[in-house]
């Protein structure tokens, strides 16, 4: 969340920048500033009263020592009155602090100045493209038909076992999943990311720390009996490894990678755009997470974007990078680049990765800090990216590489699959 200091000292800038996300921050920041004034005045009065209370309490002892019992009793009564008033002041201060917090968590992160104006995905800016879009014959099959033809994925069996959006991978399909996971993890490790294996369920504090709560409760599967949430991405448990942690400056940057299954309710999703692997409730993904110093975080973002580009190039997929406009960004992001690959049979671009810098927005929630010069602490910047999400990668691989002989496997992936063709 935004810090109280940023809002109280730079309200006009906050309003201006959040307007790019189509969030009107005037009313809510006015409330926060008014509540903060109440909090500060209450705090000042409380501190003054405590000083006076200490003075009178000492005076009571001296009066009793001098035998001035009547005056001491009057002073005691005054002490009792002041203690009661201080209790009321403390309650008022806590109430103002709680109200400020409740408002702060409703405010999205401010977009970076380089974020373009716009309301929808149509307003995103294409930064870069690469790869060659294959020319397929007119009778080329979409991936859901290829999955059936080669017995790779059983969508109907998944419906029987669980419901729509939970496919069963079989044979070459299951082996391709495992190969891609290992391919992405090995590449991440070679690029300097430390691999971790996180839990697939998290508590509410972890959901709050990375901004899924209270913003996205409806998108998460909730195990109500234990009040635990199935993770929508490994970003959540991995980033929360650094909740309430003070790192040394020499520890930065921290670079982690993790494979996990991901669970998303995706309420309201339907139609042709979600057919097959295009949108699932459970899918596999390898995530990269970085913790860095503020002055270096945008250099780190650039490095992460270049890393994901390298992955899609190794997979021989046509790709493009989009700089997201304000209206298409997530609640927590300051700047996001989306990677899309072209799915030749569907004749459409499919998002396979989002790489984002959250600046100190998540870190403020997490209380993730680093110590500067072994003295004062400062909030870190957090970043993450999909590297990569499997379903749409698989969709594009199957469609783009279909041949009369079968489905060709990209050369970089063959050591992981153990086969060059799916036949």
DOVEX-142526 format. One record per residue (C-alpha): x, z, y; residue number from 1. Coordinates in nm, 3 decimals, decimal comma. Each point is the difference from the previous one (the first is absolute). Layout:
<pts>
pt c1:X c3:Z c2:Y nr:NUM
...
</pts>
This chain:
<pts>
pt c1:0,000 c3:0,000 c2:0,000 nr:1
pt c1:0,104 c3:-0,037 c2:0,362 nr:2
pt c1:0,169 c3:0,305 c2:0,147 nr:3
pt c1:-0,183 c3:0,209 c2:0,258 nr:4
pt c1:0,296 c3:-0,048 c2:0,234 nr:5
pt c1:-0,035 c3:-0,380 c2:-0,008 nr:6
pt c1:-0,370 c3:0,020 c2:0,087 nr:7
pt c1:0,027 c3:0,258 c2:0,277 nr:8
pt c1:0,303 c3:-0,160 c2:0,165 nr:9
pt c1:-0,080 c3:-0,370 c2:-0,055 nr:10
pt c1:-0,379 c3:-0,027 c2:-0,018 nr:11
pt c1:-0,024 c3:-0,335 c2:0,179 nr:12
pt c1:0,260 c3:-0,158 c2:-0,229 nr:13
pt c1:-0,180 c3:0,137 c2:-0,307 nr:14
pt c1:-0,329 c3:-0,148 c2:0,122 nr:15
pt c1:0,165 c3:-0,335 c2:0,080 nr:16
pt c1:0,176 c3:-0,035 c2:-0,333 nr:17
pt c1:-0,290 c3:0,115 c2:-0,214 nr:18
pt c1:-0,225 c3:-0,256 c2:0,172 nr:19
pt c1:0,201 c3:-0,260 c2:-0,195 nr:20
pt c1:-0,142 c3:0,157 c2:-0,318 nr:21
pt c1:-0,344 c3:-0,016 c2:0,164 nr:22
pt c1:-0,014 c3:0,378 c2:0,017 nr:23
pt c1:-0,130 c3:0,149 c2:0,325 nr:24
pt c1:0,212 c3:0,314 c2:0,041 nr:25
pt c1:-0,121 c3:0,106 c2:0,348 nr:26
pt c1:-0,273 c3:0,243 c2:-0,100 nr:27
pt c1:0,180 c3:0,161 c2:-0,292 nr:28
pt c1:0,328 c3:0,044 c2:0,190 nr:29
pt c1:-0,191 c3:0,149 c2:0,296 nr:30
pt c1:-0,145 c3:0,257 c2:-0,241 nr:31
pt c1:0,342 c3:0,076 c2:-0,146 nr:32
pt c1:0,157 c3:0,048 c2:0,344 nr:33
pt c1:-0,286 c3:0,230 c2:0,108 nr:34
pt c1:0,030 c3:0,204 c2:-0,319 nr:35
pt c1:0,376 c3:0,020 c2:0,044 nr:36
pt c1:-0,048 c3:0,135 c2:0,353 nr:37
pt c1:-0,231 c3:0,265 c2:-0,145 nr:38
pt c1:0,252 c3:0,078 c2:-0,272 nr:39
pt c1:0,287 c3:0,035 c2:0,246 nr:40
pt c1:-0,195 c3:0,216 c2:0,248 nr:41
pt c1:-0,123 c3:0,221 c2:-0,284 nr:42
pt c1:0,354 c3:0,028 c2:-0,134 nr:43
pt c1:0,131 c3:0,097 c2:0,345 nr:44
pt c1:-0,269 c3:0,264 c2:0,046 nr:45
pt c1:0,065 c3:0,134 c2:-0,348 nr:46
pt c1:0,374 c3:0,028 c2:0,063 nr:47
pt c1:-0,059 c3:0,175 c2:0,333 nr:48
pt c1:-0,243 c3:0,241 c2:-0,165 nr:49
pt c1:0,244 c3:0,077 c2:-0,279 nr:50
pt c1:0,269 c3:0,082 c2:0,256 nr:51
pt c1:-0,242 c3:0,228 c2:0,185 nr:52
pt c1:-0,117 c3:0,152 c2:-0,328 nr:53
pt c1:0,357 c3:0,090 c2:-0,095 nr:54
pt c1:0,054 c3:0,158 c2:0,341 nr:55
pt c1:-0,317 c3:0,211 c2:-0,018 nr:56
pt c1:0,072 c3:0,103 c2:-0,359 nr:57
pt c1:0,339 c3:0,137 c2:0,109 nr:58
pt c1:-0,171 c3:0,171 c2:0,293 nr:59
pt c1:-0,237 c3:0,181 c2:-0,238 nr:60
pt c1:0,297 c3:0,156 c2:-0,177 nr:61
pt c1:0,153 c3:0,119 c2:0,324 nr:62
pt c1:-0,331 c3:0,147 c2:0,124 nr:63
pt c1:-0,047 c3:0,189 c2:-0,327 nr:64
pt c1:0,355 c3:0,127 c2:0,025 nr:65
pt c1:-0,068 c3:0,128 c2:0,353 nr:66
pt c1:-0,321 c3:0,170 c2:-0,114 nr:67
pt c1:-0,227 c3:-0,231 c2:0,199 nr:68
pt c1:-0,254 c3:-0,036 c2:-0,277 nr:69
pt c1:-0,292 c3:-0,118 c2:0,216 nr:70
pt c1:0,207 c3:-0,280 c2:0,152 nr:71
pt c1:0,134 c3:-0,085 c2:-0,344 nr:72
pt c1:-0,354 c3:-0,031 c2:-0,138 nr:73
pt c1:-0,094 c3:-0,236 c2:0,286 nr:74
pt c1:0,309 c3:-0,210 c2:-0,079 nr:75
pt c1:-0,089 c3:0,000 c2:-0,370 nr:76
pt c1:-0,348 c3:-0,130 c2:0,079 nr:77
pt c1:0,153 c3:-0,275 c2:0,210 nr:78
pt c1:0,228 c3:-0,090 c2:-0,289 nr:79
pt c1:-0,299 c3:-0,024 c2:-0,235 nr:80
pt c1:-0,186 c3:-0,225 c2:0,247 nr:81
pt c1:0,302 c3:-0,226 c2:0,039 nr:82
pt c1:0,047 c3:-0,027 c2:-0,377 nr:83
pt c1:-0,361 c3:-0,111 c2:-0,037 nr:84
pt c1:0,043 c3:-0,255 c2:0,278 nr:85
pt c1:0,319 c3:-0,128 c2:-0,161 nr:86
pt c1:-0,184 c3:-0,047 c2:-0,329 nr:87
pt c1:-0,256 c3:-0,213 c2:0,184 nr:88
pt c1:0,275 c3:-0,197 c2:0,173 nr:89
pt c1:0,180 c3:-0,059 c2:-0,330 nr:90
pt c1:-0,324 c3:-0,127 c2:-0,158 nr:91
pt c1:-0,057 c3:-0,233 c2:0,297 nr:92
pt c1:0,358 c3:-0,132 c2:-0,022 nr:93
pt c1:-0,030 c3:-0,064 c2:-0,374 nr:94
pt c1:-0,336 c3:-0,172 c2:0,051 nr:95
pt c1:0,153 c3:-0,231 c2:0,264 nr:96
pt c1:0,298 c3:-0,076 c2:-0,227 nr:97
pt c1:-0,228 c3:-0,084 c2:-0,293 nr:98
pt c1:-0,216 c3:-0,224 c2:0,220 nr:99
pt c1:0,311 c3:-0,181 c2:0,128 nr:100
pt c1:0,120 c3:-0,059 c2:-0,355 nr:101
pt c1:-0,342 c3:-0,127 c2:-0,112 nr:102
pt c1:0,008 c3:-0,255 c2:0,285 nr:103
pt c1:0,365 c3:-0,100 c2:-0,051 nr:104
pt c1:-0,060 c3:-0,106 c2:-0,361 nr:105
pt c1:-0,273 c3:-0,240 c2:0,118 nr:106
pt c1:0,242 c3:-0,199 c2:0,216 nr:107
pt c1:0,187 c3:-0,291 c2:-0,163 nr:108
pt c1:0,367 c3:-0,066 c2:0,050 nr:109
pt c1:0,099 c3:-0,192 c2:0,312 nr:110
pt c1:0,104 c3:-0,359 c2:-0,073 nr:111
pt c1:0,347 c3:-0,115 c2:0,095 nr:112
pt c1:0,013 c3:-0,217 c2:0,313 nr:113
pt c1:0,092 c3:-0,301 c2:-0,215 nr:114
pt c1:-0,335 c3:0,016 c2:-0,182 nr:115
pt c1:-0,211 c3:-0,303 c2:0,102 nr:116
pt c1:-0,349 c3:0,024 c2:0,146 nr:117
pt c1:-0,289 c3:-0,080 c2:-0,231 nr:118
pt c1:-0,289 c3:0,139 c2:-0,200 nr:119
pt c1:0,020 c3:-0,162 c2:-0,344 nr:120
pt c1:0,243 c3:-0,157 c2:-0,247 nr:121
pt c1:-0,051 c3:-0,335 c2:0,172 nr:122
pt c1:0,194 c3:0,140 c2:0,296 nr:123
pt c1:0,310 c3:0,094 c2:-0,202 nr:124
pt c1:0,316 c3:-0,191 c2:0,089 nr:125
pt c1:0,196 c3:-0,191 c2:-0,263 nr:126
pt c1:0,365 c3:0,096 c2:0,052 nr:127
pt c1:0,168 c3:-0,192 c2:-0,277 nr:128
pt c1:-0,070 c3:-0,215 c2:-0,306 nr:129
pt c1:0,198 c3:-0,108 c2:-0,303 nr:130
pt c1:-0,017 c3:-0,152 c2:-0,344 nr:131
pt c1:-0,172 c3:-0,317 c2:-0,118 nr:132
pt c1:-0,372 c3:-0,019 c2:-0,068 nr:133
pt c1:-0,036 c3:-0,173 c2:-0,339 nr:134
pt c1:-0,219 c3:-0,306 c2:-0,041 nr:135
pt c1:-0,231 c3:0,070 c2:-0,290 nr:136
pt c1:-0,229 c3:-0,251 c2:-0,174 nr:137
pt c1:-0,368 c3:-0,002 c2:0,088 nr:138
pt c1:-0,088 c3:0,175 c2:-0,325 nr:139
pt c1:0,239 c3:0,294 c2:0,068 nr:140
pt c1:-0,151 c3:0,333 c2:-0,105 nr:141
pt c1:-0,034 c3:0,319 c2:0,206 nr:142
pt c1:0,174 c3:0,302 c2:-0,145 nr:143
pt c1:-0,316 c3:0,152 c2:-0,152 nr:144
pt c1:-0,048 c3:-0,313 c2:-0,211 nr:145
pt c1:0,370 c3:-0,011 c2:-0,089 nr:146
pt c1:-0,019 c3:0,367 c2:-0,103 nr:147
pt c1:-0,285 c3:-0,088 c2:-0,236 nr:148
pt c1:0,163 c3:-0,319 c2:-0,132 nr:149
pt c1:0,326 c3:0,177 c2:-0,089 nr:150
pt c1:-0,164 c3:0,335 c2:-0,088 nr:151
pt c1:0,197 c3:0,187 c2:0,268 nr:152
pt c1:-0,262 c3:0,214 c2:0,174 nr:153
pt c1:-0,342 c3:0,110 c2:-0,121 nr:154
pt c1:-0,221 c3:0,077 c2:0,299 nr:155
pt c1:-0,317 c3:0,046 c2:-0,207 nr:156
pt c1:0,167 c3:0,254 c2:-0,230 nr:157
pt c1:0,103 c3:0,198 c2:0,307 nr:158
pt c1:-0,364 c3:0,003 c2:0,113 nr:159
pt c1:-0,102 c3:0,132 c2:-0,341 nr:160
pt c1:0,260 c3:0,276 c2:-0,001 nr:161
pt c1:-0,022 c3:0,106 c2:0,365 nr:162
pt c1:-0,167 c3:-0,243 c2:0,239 nr:163
pt c1:0,073 c3:-0,299 c2:0,222 nr:164
pt c1:0,347 c3:-0,002 c2:0,151 nr:165
pt c1:0,178 c3:0,161 c2:-0,298 nr:166
pt c1:0,141 c3:-0,290 c2:-0,206 nr:167
pt c1:0,170 c3:0,025 c2:-0,337 nr:168
pt c1:0,336 c3:-0,185 c2:-0,025 nr:169
pt c1:0,084 c3:-0,139 c2:-0,342 nr:170
pt c1:0,297 c3:-0,161 c2:-0,173 nr:171
pt c1:0,199 c3:-0,215 c2:0,242 nr:172
pt c1:-0,211 c3:0,141 c2:0,283 nr:173
pt c1:0,104 c3:0,358 c2:-0,076 nr:174
pt c1:0,363 c3:-0,106 c2:-0,046 nr:175
pt c1:-0,008 c3:-0,182 c2:0,335 nr:176
pt c1:-0,125 c3:0,318 c2:0,170 nr:177
pt c1:0,281 c3:0,206 c2:-0,151 nr:178
pt c1:0,258 c3:-0,267 c2:0,086 nr:179
pt c1:-0,106 c3:-0,012 c2:0,366 nr:180
pt c1:0,008 c3:0,380 c2:0,032 nr:181
pt c1:0,354 c3:0,017 c2:-0,138 nr:182
pt c1:0,108 c3:-0,301 c2:0,208 nr:183
pt c1:-0,123 c3:0,164 c2:0,322 nr:184
pt c1:0,148 c3:0,341 c2:-0,086 nr:185
pt c1:0,340 c3:-0,143 c2:-0,093 nr:186
pt c1:0,015 c3:-0,201 c2:0,321 nr:187
pt c1:-0,096 c3:0,306 c2:0,205 nr:188
pt c1:0,264 c3:0,213 c2:-0,166 nr:189
pt c1:0,264 c3:-0,268 c2:0,062 nr:190
pt c1:-0,107 c3:-0,004 c2:0,368 nr:191
pt c1:0,073 c3:0,372 c2:0,035 nr:192
pt c1:-0,343 c3:0,152 c2:-0,065 nr:193
pt c1:-0,004 c3:0,311 c2:-0,219 nr:194
pt c1:-0,263 c3:-0,028 c2:-0,272 nr:195
pt c1:-0,250 c3:0,283 c2:-0,043 nr:196
pt c1:-0,298 c3:0,040 c2:-0,231 nr:197
pt c1:-0,278 c3:0,179 c2:0,189 nr:198
pt c1:-0,333 c3:0,150 c2:-0,113 nr:199
pt c1:-0,302 c3:-0,228 c2:0,007 nr:200
pt c1:-0,227 c3:0,271 c2:0,145 nr:201
pt c1:0,056 c3:0,194 c2:0,321 nr:202
pt c1:-0,156 c3:0,294 c2:0,179 nr:203
pt c1:-0,186 c3:-0,021 c2:0,330 nr:204
pt c1:0,307 c3:0,112 c2:0,198 nr:205
pt c1:0,189 c3:-0,304 c2:-0,127 nr:206
pt c1:-0,288 c3:-0,232 c2:0,087 nr:207
pt c1:-0,007 c3:0,151 c2:0,347 nr:208
pt c1:0,378 c3:-0,027 c2:0,039 nr:209
pt c1:0,011 c3:-0,379 c2:-0,028 nr:210
pt c1:-0,331 c3:-0,061 c2:0,177 nr:211
pt c1:-0,230 c3:-0,091 c2:-0,289 nr:212
pt c1:-0,199 c3:0,312 c2:0,087 nr:213
pt c1:-0,218 c3:0,047 c2:0,190 nr:214
pt c1:-0,009 c3:-0,375 c2:0,080 nr:215
pt c1:-0,048 c3:-0,159 c2:-0,344 nr:216
pt c1:-0,182 c3:0,243 c2:-0,229 nr:217
pt c1:-0,244 c3:-0,272 c2:-0,105 nr:218
pt c1:0,282 c3:-0,223 c2:-0,128 nr:219
pt c1:0,154 c3:0,264 c2:-0,228 nr:220
pt c1:-0,110 c3:0,120 c2:-0,342 nr:221
pt c1:-0,062 c3:0,373 c2:0,025 nr:222
pt c1:0,024 c3:0,239 c2:-0,295 nr:223
pt c1:-0,240 c3:0,252 c2:0,151 nr:224
pt c1:0,042 c3:0,282 c2:-0,252 nr:225
pt c1:0,371 c3:0,037 c2:0,084 nr:226
pt c1:-0,025 c3:-0,149 c2:0,352 nr:227
pt c1:0,268 c3:-0,255 c2:-0,083 nr:228
pt c1:0,016 c3:-0,368 c2:0,097 nr:229
pt c1:0,123 c3:-0,300 c2:-0,201 nr:230
pt c1:0,270 c3:-0,167 c2:0,204 nr:231
pt c1:-0,078 c3:-0,329 c2:0,178 nr:232
pt c1:0,376 c3:-0,070 c2:0,015 nr:233
pt c1:0,326 c3:0,174 c2:-0,091 nr:234
pt c1:0,058 c3:0,032 c2:0,375 nr:235
pt c1:-0,213 c3:0,317 c2:-0,006 nr:236
pt c1:0,190 c3:0,216 c2:-0,253 nr:237
pt c1:0,343 c3:-0,141 c2:0,088 nr:238
pt c1:-0,033 c3:0,055 c2:0,376 nr:239
pt c1:-0,142 c3:0,348 c2:-0,066 nr:240
pt c1:0,321 c3:0,092 c2:-0,178 nr:241
pt c1:0,126 c3:0,056 c2:0,356 nr:242
pt c1:-0,296 c3:0,203 c2:0,125 nr:243
pt c1:0,119 c3:0,321 c2:0,172 nr:244
pt c1:0,360 c3:-0,108 c2:-0,051 nr:245
pt c1:0,282 c3:0,011 c2:0,257 nr:246
pt c1:0,260 c3:-0,263 c2:-0,088 nr:247
pt c1:0,354 c3:-0,012 c2:0,131 nr:248
pt c1:0,082 c3:-0,292 c2:0,228 nr:249
pt c1:0,262 c3:-0,106 c2:-0,254 nr:250
pt c1:-0,274 c3:-0,032 c2:-0,267 nr:251
pt c1:-0,165 c3:-0,287 c2:0,188 nr:252
pt c1:-0,112 c3:-0,258 c2:-0,078 nr:253
pt c1:-0,178 c3:0,113 c2:-0,317 nr:254
pt c1:-0,098 c3:-0,296 c2:-0,220 nr:255
pt c1:-0,227 c3:0,046 c2:-0,302 nr:256
pt c1:-0,178 c3:-0,236 c2:-0,236 nr:257
pt c1:-0,272 c3:0,078 c2:-0,252 nr:258
pt c1:-0,222 c3:-0,179 c2:-0,246 nr:259
pt c1:-0,355 c3:0,126 c2:-0,038 nr:260
pt c1:-0,344 c3:-0,103 c2:-0,098 nr:261
pt c1:-0,219 c3:-0,007 c2:0,312 nr:262
pt c1:-0,369 c3:0,087 c2:0,021 nr:263
pt c1:-0,231 c3:-0,125 c2:0,274 nr:264
pt c1:-0,378 c3:0,011 c2:0,007 nr:265
pt c1:-0,018 c3:-0,304 c2:0,232 nr:266
pt c1:-0,364 c3:0,082 c2:0,071 nr:267
pt c1:-0,205 c3:-0,300 c2:0,108 nr:268
pt c1:0,241 c3:-0,262 c2:-0,137 nr:269
pt c1:-0,173 c3:-0,297 c2:-0,160 nr:270
pt c1:-0,010 c3:-0,381 c2:-0,005 nr:271
pt c1:0,242 c3:-0,279 c2:-0,083 nr:272
pt c1:0,289 c3:0,157 c2:0,193 nr:273
pt c1:0,013 c3:0,290 c2:-0,245 nr:274
pt c1:-0,025 c3:-0,201 c2:-0,321 nr:275
pt c1:0,254 c3:0,049 c2:-0,278 nr:276
pt c1:0,313 c3:0,181 c2:0,123 nr:277
pt c1:-0,073 c3:-0,050 c2:0,367 nr:278
pt c1:-0,133 c3:0,353 c2:0,043 nr:279
pt c1:0,011 c3:0,280 c2:-0,256 nr:280
pt c1:-0,084 c3:0,369 c2:-0,020 nr:281
pt c1:0,312 c3:0,069 c2:-0,210 nr:282
pt c1:0,323 c3:-0,196 c2:0,028 nr:283
pt c1:0,376 c3:0,037 c2:-0,027 nr:284
pt c1:0,238 c3:0,007 c2:0,293 nr:285
pt c1:0,360 c3:0,082 c2:0,084 nr:286
pt c1:0,032 c3:0,169 c2:0,339 nr:287
pt c1:0,296 c3:0,054 c2:0,232 nr:288
pt c1:-0,001 c3:0,299 c2:0,238 nr:289
pt c1:0,253 c3:0,076 c2:0,273 nr:290
pt c1:0,056 c3:0,302 c2:0,225 nr:291
pt c1:0,220 c3:-0,075 c2:0,299 nr:292
pt c1:0,106 c3:0,101 c2:0,349 nr:293
pt c1:-0,221 c3:-0,132 c2:0,283 nr:294
pt c1:0,276 c3:-0,209 c2:0,155 nr:295
pt c1:0,066 c3:-0,179 c2:-0,331 nr:296
pt c1:-0,350 c3:-0,037 c2:-0,145 nr:297
pt c1:-0,069 c3:-0,351 c2:0,131 nr:298
pt c1:0,332 c3:-0,122 c2:-0,138 nr:299
pt c1:-0,109 c3:0,154 c2:-0,331 nr:300
pt c1:-0,336 c3:-0,179 c2:0,027 nr:301
pt c1:0,184 c3:-0,331 c2:0,041 nr:302
pt c1:0,215 c3:0,076 c2:-0,305 nr:303
pt c1:-0,309 c3:0,079 c2:-0,207 nr:304
pt c1:-0,168 c3:-0,325 c2:0,106 nr:305
pt c1:0,313 c3:-0,195 c2:-0,096 nr:306
pt c1:0,007 c3:0,179 c2:-0,335 nr:307
pt c1:-0,360 c3:-0,093 c2:-0,086 nr:308
pt c1:0,072 c3:-0,360 c2:0,108 nr:309
pt c1:0,286 c3:-0,006 c2:-0,250 nr:310
pt c1:-0,236 c3:0,109 c2:-0,279 nr:311
pt c1:-0,259 c3:-0,273 c2:0,055 nr:312
pt c1:0,280 c3:-0,257 c2:0,032 nr:313
pt c1:0,143 c3:0,109 c2:-0,337 nr:314
pt c1:-0,345 c3:-0,047 c2:-0,149 nr:315
pt c1:-0,004 c3:-0,356 c2:0,142 nr:316
pt c1:-0,331 c3:0,056 c2:0,176 nr:317
pt c1:-0,103 c3:-0,165 c2:0,329 nr:318
pt c1:-0,032 c3:0,280 c2:0,254 nr:319
pt c1:-0,071 c3:0,086 c2:0,359 nr:320
pt c1:0,045 c3:0,310 c2:0,215 nr:321
pt c1:-0,273 c3:0,109 c2:0,241 nr:322
pt c1:0,035 c3:0,238 c2:0,293 nr:323
pt c1:-0,333 c3:0,183 c2:-0,002 nr:324
pt c1:-0,209 c3:0,015 c2:0,315 nr:325
pt c1:-0,135 c3:0,328 c2:0,132 nr:326
pt c1:-0,344 c3:-0,039 c2:-0,153 nr:327
pt c1:0,134 c3:-0,073 c2:-0,350 nr:328
pt c1:0,246 c3:0,290 c2:-0,020 nr:329
pt c1:-0,043 c3:0,319 c2:-0,196 nr:330
pt c1:-0,096 c3:0,330 c2:0,162 nr:331
pt c1:0,352 c3:0,142 c2:-0,038 nr:332
pt c1:0,226 c3:-0,299 c2:0,066 nr:333
pt c1:0,194 c3:-0,077 c2:0,318 nr:334
pt c1:0,115 c3:-0,345 c2:-0,117 nr:335
pt c1:-0,081 c3:-0,185 c2:-0,323 nr:336
pt c1:0,123 c3:-0,323 c2:-0,157 nr:337
pt c1:-0,209 c3:-0,143 c2:-0,284 nr:338
pt c1:0,144 c3:-0,229 c2:-0,266 nr:339
pt c1:-0,227 c3:-0,263 c2:-0,150 nr:340
pt c1:0,068 c3:-0,244 c2:-0,284 nr:341
pt c1:-0,184 c3:-0,326 c2:-0,051 nr:342
pt c1:-0,223 c3:-0,023 c2:-0,304 nr:343
pt c1:-0,006 c3:-0,372 c2:-0,070 nr:344
pt c1:-0,307 c3:-0,024 c2:-0,226 nr:345
pt c1:-0,211 c3:0,216 c2:0,232 nr:346
pt c1:0,156 c3:-0,179 c2:0,299 nr:347
pt c1:0,027 c3:0,321 c2:0,199 nr:348
pt c1:0,251 c3:0,255 c2:0,120 nr:349
pt c1:0,002 c3:0,338 c2:-0,177 nr:350
pt c1:0,141 c3:0,320 c2:0,152 nr:351
pt c1:0,262 c3:0,157 c2:-0,228 nr:352
pt c1:0,178 c3:0,246 c2:0,230 nr:353
pt c1:-0,037 c3:0,197 c2:0,320 nr:354
pt c1:0,318 c3:0,137 c2:0,159 nr:355
pt c1:-0,065 c3:0,255 c2:0,275 nr:356
pt c1:0,169 c3:0,236 c2:0,241 nr:357
pt c1:-0,209 c3:0,310 c2:0,073 nr:358
pt c1:0,253 c3:0,138 c2:0,251 nr:359
pt c1:-0,058 c3:0,380 c2:0,017 nr:360
pt c1:-0,376 c3:-0,015 c2:-0,067 nr:361
pt c1:0,021 c3:0,099 c2:-0,367 nr:362
pt c1:0,303 c3:0,222 c2:0,059 nr:363
pt c1:-0,196 c3:0,211 c2:0,249 nr:364
pt c1:-0,268 c3:0,060 c2:-0,265 nr:365
pt c1:0,262 c3:0,061 c2:-0,267 nr:366
pt c1:0,224 c3:0,213 c2:0,223 nr:367
pt c1:0,283 c3:-0,222 c2:-0,125 nr:368
pt c1:0,296 c3:0,061 c2:0,229 nr:369
pt c1:0,375 c3:-0,035 c2:0,016 nr:370
pt c1:0,256 c3:0,224 c2:0,159 nr:371
pt c1:0,202 c3:-0,152 c2:0,284 nr:372
pt c1:0,358 c3:0,126 c2:0,047 nr:373
pt c1:-0,078 c3:0,296 c2:-0,229 nr:374
pt c1:-0,224 c3:0,142 c2:0,273 nr:375
pt c1:-0,339 c3:-0,125 c2:0,117 nr:376
pt c1:-0,243 c3:-0,187 c2:-0,224 nr:377
pt c1:-0,178 c3:-0,329 c2:0,067 nr:378
pt c1:-0,280 c3:-0,187 c2:-0,175 nr:379
pt c1:0,112 c3:-0,279 c2:-0,234 nr:380
pt c1:-0,149 c3:-0,348 c2:-0,016 nr:381
pt c1:-0,162 c3:-0,109 c2:-0,328 nr:382
pt c1:-0,031 c3:-0,352 c2:-0,139 nr:383
pt c1:-0,129 c3:-0,157 c2:-0,319 nr:384
pt c1:-0,070 c3:-0,331 c2:-0,164 nr:385
pt c1:-0,133 c3:-0,160 c2:-0,317 nr:386
pt c1:0,290 c3:-0,146 c2:-0,193 nr:387
pt c1:-0,212 c3:-0,126 c2:-0,158 nr:388
pt c1:-0,368 c3:0,034 c2:-0,099 nr:389
pt c1:-0,050 c3:-0,176 c2:-0,332 nr:390
pt c1:-0,355 c3:-0,144 c2:-0,022 nr:391
pt c1:0,023 c3:-0,280 c2:0,256 nr:392
pt c1:0,363 c3:-0,067 c2:-0,090 nr:393
pt c1:-0,119 c3:-0,059 c2:-0,357 nr:394
pt c1:-0,289 c3:-0,215 c2:0,125 nr:395
pt c1:0,238 c3:-0,224 c2:0,197 nr:396
pt c1:0,260 c3:-0,013 c2:-0,279 nr:397
pt c1:-0,259 c3:-0,112 c2:-0,255 nr:398
pt c1:-0,166 c3:-0,257 c2:0,223 nr:399
pt c1:0,310 c3:-0,148 c2:0,164 nr:400
pt c1:0,199 c3:-0,034 c2:-0,323 nr:401
pt c1:-0,262 c3:-0,152 c2:-0,231 nr:402
pt c1:0,126 c3:-0,311 c2:-0,180 nr:403
pt c1:-0,118 c3:-0,209 c2:-0,296 nr:404
pt c1:0,251 c3:0,195 c2:-0,213 nr:405
pt c1:-0,123 c3:0,342 c2:0,113 nr:406
pt c1:0,070 c3:0,240 c2:0,285 nr:407
pt c1:0,361 c3:-0,005 c2:0,115 nr:408
pt c1:0,173 c3:0,331 c2:0,075 nr:409
pt c1:0,233 c3:0,006 c2:0,306 nr:410
pt c1:0,367 c3:0,012 c2:-0,101 nr:411
pt c1:0,065 c3:0,340 c2:0,163 nr:412
pt c1:-0,277 c3:0,154 c2:-0,210 nr:413
pt c1:0,096 c3:-0,147 c2:-0,339 nr:414
pt c1:0,256 c3:0,276 c2:-0,083 nr:415
pt c1:-0,285 c3:0,249 c2:0,043 nr:416
pt c1:-0,275 c3:-0,190 c2:-0,184 nr:417
pt c1:0,213 c3:-0,126 c2:-0,286 nr:418
pt c1:-0,188 c3:-0,332 c2:0,010 nr:419
pt c1:0,015 c3:-0,308 c2:0,224 nr:420
pt c1:-0,353 c3:-0,125 c2:-0,060 nr:421
pt c1:-0,339 c3:0,144 c2:-0,076 nr:422
pt c1:-0,143 c3:-0,237 c2:-0,261 nr:423
</pts>
